Amino acid sequence: MYKEICKKYAPTKDNLIQILHEIQDSHPQHYISPDAVDTVAEYLNVPANHIYGVLTFYTMYSTSPRGKNIIRLCESPPCYIKGSENILRKLKVILGVETGGTSKDGLFTLELCACLGVCGNAPVMMINEDVYGDLTEEKVEEIIDKIRGMK
Amino acid sequence: MSLKRIDLLICCGSGCVSAGSLKIKERFHEVLQEKNLANEINIIETGCMGPCDYGPVMVIYPEGTFYKKVSPDDVEEIVNEHFIKGRPVARLMLQDDEENTFNTQREVPFYQKQVKVALANCGYIDPESMDEYIATGGYEALGTVLTTMTPQDTIDVIKKSGLRGRGGGGFPTHIKWQMVHDNKSDEKYVICNGDEGDPGAFMDRSLLEGDPHRILEGMMIAAYAIGASNGFFYIRAEYPLAIKRIKLAIEQAKEAGLMGKNVFGSNFCFDAEVRTGAGAFVCGEEMALIHSIEGSRGNPTPKPPYPAVQGLWGKPTIVNNVETIGNIPTIFLKGADWFASMGTETSKGTKVFALTGDIKNTGLVEVPMGITLRELIFDVGGGMTGGHKFKAVQLGGPSGGCLTVEHLDVAVDYETLKERGAMMGSGGVIVMNDKNCMVNIAKFFMDFCVDESCGKCSPCRIGLKQMLDILERITSGKGKEGDVEELQRLGEAVSKLSLCGLGQSAPNPVLSTIRYFREEYEAHIRDKSCATKVCLDLMHFDIDKDRCIGCSLCARKCPVTCITGSREDKYTIHQLDCVKCGNCQDVCPVKAVSRIPGMHPEVTAKREAEAKIANHHDD
């Protein structure tokens, strides 16, 4: 599987970041396994330690399994001013996890991230590729319930 | 083809999408289908219109009616009343405090002081249609440049326009171009920097999402001027829509022959690719960005050599910000003199600002340089929300500084802001009211920079962490005399010694808040009190027994059961156990619970006792 993703790109080092993105997105647990690293290292002919260096440098990559949906709550000042701390508290309660943790049903991983660039509608979070703005505690509950219902 | 009598422009920028504009669009399609009007009304998905706070927003032409906060339930009424009967729905129009209604977009005060150059098409055309871009004059500038001008002529126009980098540094664009132009090399590159990471800035996102062809055209003009035939868009992975739109624009341009070999019959050949980031703020720094495109960690490297000499894969490269590039086509269409006629002596043209925080009209605005902060915040931004007082404004994100009431009449340009300890940065304007604690805000920005430091050079990696520790100490009531001076000393050292812009500018928020709000720092340190009641260790909750009705709601909501009492005796908070979650204040039906500045005496006594024991052990 990893090999097929690699083959979509030319075997040059500059494609590393794009390949890693695609491998991570295609994995049901949104992470990059040691196997994947080995495959990519072989394909691009770069040492695995270079790939680990890149993996651990960029915050969007994970080397451990995560939930089906990645929640990324913005922790930047514009969101903070508009009350993102309460949203974080609420998310922790309804998901039963701490920051960085995955809910027991494996559906959600809760992460904090730097600015999402939707500051006009702060506080904001992103679930996978969808942005949710003007969050309130009630709205958060609705959104999570809806995704839970979709599984 | 049918003739459509109405154009319905729905803002589908990320802000409005997050507020549900796509659902509204779907609903319009359904309702129009039901009523058999689909042939008469043209639904257009546009980029960001600007006033994110009113989202989802829409404009209906030919009149230009402006609707705000539309919900899917309003759609049927708009169709019935406005489209069928010709009576615009007044309740969805914008009203000001004096209950004046603004019928059309042009009347809305938010737009009145704005001059749109880079944002001209944002919210006005369908970003996924190249034809619409061409209909507004798109690719005309590229055609003129390629067929009538030499690369040097092109650079001279930019020089005359006075355009400076909009990403933060404000470096004159023509100098970068000239340097790469003069360097002889078999290969040169142009990079569009879309790694917008400053908290509170979202103009690059909106431009890429709302008018991608403009950026592509600007990039091609830059490429022609410097002699490059390959370009890269480096865009944050957090902006999936921007990535999709720019990729689509590239495809469309290639198909139409506006990109590729011998564009406009000239010798100019150009190809562009999109590269995404992966969540590293430091990649906005040009050397870090170049390393990231090369497939490595985004660590900055010392300059010189500058990218103009040794950039991507060691070849001469220009890195220009999205907004900078967005200005280029218009400069060629309307002329350098026209562009230079706006702004101040040293800062020409317009600048896009992202207004966020405790301000009424949050969103994206474009105003001539030299506008005063007062005009920007109160006229364009509509002033403060909830009747609160203006306290400070943070300009330039985590690299910038804060300014106060006394600076409201300062002109916004590169030099003036710098003199006062702030900076233009990428144009993020975070407005704060009197409920914000400046020490806490400074700590927040420092926390961001510590997280985002790449760790390569020690002043930034270690120095910023030390500064954060001191700020944490101060906000948790353990501040010591001399902490402020230590912060200043460290801040200056980190500024001077760091390798790249991140470290050099990271101390700015702390230094500027010390400069203008020193008394707040001192109150935190000496009086152990946070006047704004934000720093939890320096405030406490208390129940006013005269007001308390003994309903026990607070006691039941308290997560640590530190509230006890009865209907007769009323309720009391046991301060030593309180975790300051604020639940009691939220649930109290008679507002008997309030926040009081300063530590509770019981807590102070306990801390002192603990400190004594600790000292004893040390002995």
Chai-1 contact restraints between the chains, C-beta under 6 A:
chainA,res_idxA,chainB,res_idxB,connection_type,confidence,min_distance_angstrom,max_distance_angstrom,comment,restraint_id
A,K13,B,G295,contact,1.0,0.0,6.0,A-B,restraint_1
A,D14,B,E294,contact,1.0,0.0,6.0,A-B,restraint_2
A,D14,B,G295,contact,1.0,0.0,6.0,A-B,restraint_3
A,L16,B,G295,contact,1.0,0.0,6.0,A-B,restraint_4
A,I17,B,A278,contact,1.0,0.0,6.0,A-B,restraint_5
A,G53,B,R297,contact,1.0,0.0,6.0,A-B,restraint_6
A,V54,B,R297,contact,1.0,0.0,6.0,A-B,restraint_7
A,F57,B,R297,contact,1.0,0.0,6.0,A-B,restraint_8
A,Y58,B,A278,contact,1.0,0.0,6.0,A-B,restraint_9
A,Y58,B,G279,contact,1.0,0.0,6.0,A-B,restraint_10
A,Y58,B,A280,contact,1.0,0.0,6.0,A-B,restraint_11
A,T59,B,G279,contact,1.0,0.0,6.0,A-B,restraint_12
A,M60,B,A237,contact,1.0,0.0,6.0,A-B,restraint_13
A,M60,B,A278,contact,1.0,0.0,6.0,A-B,restraint_14
A,M60,B,G279,contact,1.0,0.0,6.0,A-B,restraint_15
A,S76,B,P199,contact,1.0,0.0,6.0,A-B,restraint_16
A,P77,B,P199,contact,1.0,0.0,6.0,A-B,restraint_17
A,P77,B,I430,contact,1.0,0.0,6.0,A-B,restraint_18
A,P77,B,F444,contact,1.0,0.0,6.0,A-B,restraint_19
A,P78,B,G200,contact,1.0,0.0,6.0,A-B,restraint_20
A,P78,B,T356,contact,1.0,0.0,6.0,A-B,restraint_21
A,P78,B,G357,contact,1.0,0.0,6.0,A-B,restraint_22
A,P78,B,I430,contact,1.0,0.0,6.0,A-B,restraint_23
A,I81,B,G357,contact,1.0,0.0,6.0,A-B,restraint_24
A,A114,B,F281,contact,1.0,0.0,6.0,A-B,restraint_25
A,C115,B,P199,contact,1.0,0.0,6.0,A-B,restraint_26
A,L116,B,E238,contact,1.0,0.0,6.0,A-B,restraint_27
A,G117,B,F202,contact,1.0,0.0,6.0,A-B,restraint_28
A,G117,B,R205,contact,1.0,0.0,6.0,A-B,restraint_29
A,V118,B,S14,contact,1.0,0.0,6.0,A-B,restraint_30
A,V118,B,G15,contact,1.0,0.0,6.0,A-B,restraint_31
A,V118,B,S18,contact,1.0,0.0,6.0,A-B,restraint_32
A,C119,B,G200,contact,1.0,0.0,6.0,A-B,restraint_33
A,C119,B,F202,contact,1.0,0.0,6.0,A-B,restraint_34
A,C119,B,T356,contact,1.0,0.0,6.0,A-B,restraint_35
A,G120,B,G15,contact,1.0,0.0,6.0,A-B,restraint_36
A,G120,B,C52,contact,1.0,0.0,6.0,A-B,restraint_37
A,G120,B,T362,contact,1.0,0.0,6.0,A-B,restraint_38
A,G120,B,G363,contact,1.0,0.0,6.0,A-B,restraint_39
A,N121,B,G15,contact,1.0,0.0,6.0,A-B,restraint_40
A,N121,B,S18,contact,1.0,0.0,6.0,A-B,restraint_41
A,N121,B,C52,contact,1.0,0.0,6.0,A-B,restraint_42
A,E129,B,P240,contact,1.0,0.0,6.0,A-B,restraint_43
A,V131,B,S14,contact,1.0,0.0,6.0,A-B,restraint_44
A,V131,B,S18,contact,1.0,0.0,6.0,A-B,restraint_45
A,Y132,B,S18,contact,1.0,0.0,6.0,A-B,restraint_46
A,G133,B,S18,contact,1.0,0.0,6.0,A-B,restraint_47
A,G133,B,A19,contact,1.0,0.0,6.0,A-B,restraint_48
